[in-house]
Structures are given as C-alpha cells and as structure tokens.
Amino acid sequence: QVQLVESGGGLVQAGGSLRLSCAASGRTFSDYAMGWFRQGPGKEREFVAAISWSGGTRVYADSVKGRCTISRDNAKNTVYLQMTSLKAEDTAVYYCAATVASLPTTWLQGVSYNYWGQGTQVTVSS
C-alpha cells in the first residue's frame, strides 16, 4: 500500500503561482512513477503531468505545458507540481497518483494508477 497526501492548494489570482506537494508513505516511493491529475467543476478528471521513478522522464498535458513543472525528491518521498501563470480554467481539485507502469504513454490514463491521494483544491480567481 502507498498513502498519498497532497498539500499546497489554495486561492490565487490569475497569473499567480502555486506549488503543490504530494507526500508518499508506505512502500518504496522510487518504485513508482508519479502523476498529477485534476478535476474541475462539472468536468471529468484529466491528466496534468507525470514523472518517472528516476525523474528522468516527464510528460505534460498540452494545456499546462510551459506553465507547469513536475519534479520529485525520492529522499523525501515527495512529488511536486510547480504551476505558474495560472488561469481561471486551472481551477480544480488536484490529485497525485502512483503507478507501477513504466511506459510513459500509459501515464496519461487514470486507470493506469494504483494509488491516489485525496486531492487538494486550487482556485484561480480572474
């Protein structure tokens, strides 16, 4: 079992920045690729970004490419999502998730993930 706890969400003005964190506990953190997903009001859950166990491979959704950076610190069992130039449409609950899948193409699908956090709310005011 892996337990994931997100933090860092909040209310921010459009154009601002936030850094989300996801702390993992349980099994070996570096065994898992990690992803961030989000679900906006009235919307389906969507992929945001993912990172390999080593941090060497990163994948981003087109909607956040250039504005978000995913990173991880395996010594701290934590994955981060740095978000800049935030827009109103970034308003959502953000979830981190862990997967044993090794192919980056599988990281875009939520069904590929084995464990999920409870989410953290990000609200961007325009």
C-alpha positions in Angstrom: 0.0 0.0 0.0 1.0 3.6 -0.7 -0.6 6.5 1.0 -0.5 9.8 -0.8 -1.3 13.2 0.8 -1.4 16.4 -1.3 -0.9 19.9 0.0 -0.2 23.4 -1.2 -3.6 24.2 -2.8 -5.4 27.4 -2.2 -6.8 30.6 -3.7 -4.6 32.5 -6.1 -5.1 35.3 -8.6 -4.9 34.7 -12.3 -1.2 35.0 -13.3 0.0 33.7 -10.0 1.9 30.6 -9.0 1.4 27.7 -6.7 3.5 24.7 -5.8 1.6 21.5 -4.9 3.3 18.7 -2.9 2.4 15.1 -2.6 3.9 13.2 0.3 4.1 9.4 0.0 4.4 6.8 2.7 4.2 3.0 2.7 6.0 1.1 0.0 9.2 2.3 -1.7 8.5 5.6 -3.3 11.1 5.2 -6.0 9.3 2.1 -7.3 6.6 4.2 -8.7 6.1 6.7 -11.5 4.0 9.6 -10.2 1.3 11.6 -11.8 -0.9 14.6 -11.2 -4.5 14.8 -12.4 -7.2 17.4 -11.9 -10.9 17.6 -11.9 -12.6 20.9 -12.4 -16.2 21.8 -11.5 -18.5 19.9 -13.8 -15.6 18.3 -15.7 -14.1 14.9 -16.0 -10.8 14.1 -14.4 -7.9 15.0 -16.7 -4.2 14.2 -16.8 -1.8 17.1 -15.9 1.7 15.7 -15.7 3.7 12.6 -14.8 7.3 11.8 -13.9 9.3 8.6 -14.0 10.7 6.9 -10.9 14.1 8.5 -11.5 12.8 11.9 -12.6 14.4 11.4 -16.0 11.2 11.3 -18.0 8.4 13.9 -17.7 5.2 14.1 -19.6 2.8 17.1 -19.6 -0.7 17.8 -20.9 -0.8 20.3 -23.7 -3.0 22.6 -21.5 -0.2 23.1 -18.9 2.9 22.6 -21.0 5.3 25.5 -20.4 3.4 26.6 -17.3 3.9 23.6 -15.0 6.9 21.6 -13.9 6.7 18.2 -12.2 9.6 17.1 -10.0 10.3 14.6 -7.3 12.6 14.1 -4.4 12.9 10.4 -3.7 14.9 11.1 -0.5 11.8 13.0 0.8 9.2 10.7 -0.8 7.6 13.7 -2.3 6.5 14.8 -5.8 5.8 18.4 -6.7 3.8 20.3 -9.2 5.0 23.9 -9.7 2.3 25.9 -11.5 2.8 29.4 -12.9 0.8 31.8 -15.0 -2.3 30.3 -13.5 -5.6 30.8 -15.3 -9.2 30.5 -14.2 -9.5 27.3 -16.1 -6.9 25.7 -13.9 -9.4 25.8 -11.0 -9.8 22.2 -9.9 -9.1 19.6 -7.3 -5.6 18.3 -8.0 -4.8 14.7 -7.2 -1.5 12.9 -7.2 -1.3 9.2 -8.0 1.3 6.5 -8.1 1.7 3.8 -10.8 4.0 0.8 -11.3 3.5 1.3 -15.1 6.8 2.0 -16.8 5.6 3.2 -20.2 5.1 7.0 -20.4 2.2 6.5 -22.8 0.2 4.7 -20.0 0.7 7.6 -17.6 -1.9 9.7 -19.3 -4.7 7.4 -18.3 -6.0 7.4 -14.7 -6.8 3.7 -14.9 -3.0 3.0 -15.0 -2.6 4.3 -11.5 -2.6 2.1 -8.4 -2.9 4.6 -5.7 -4.5 8.1 -5.3 -4.4 10.9 -2.9 -7.5 12.7 -1.5 -6.9 15.8 -3.5 -6.1 19.5 -2.9 -8.3 22.4 -4.1 -6.8 25.0 -6.4 -8.9 28.0 -7.1 -7.8 30.7 -9.5 -9.7 34.0 -9.4 -9.8 36.1 -12.5 
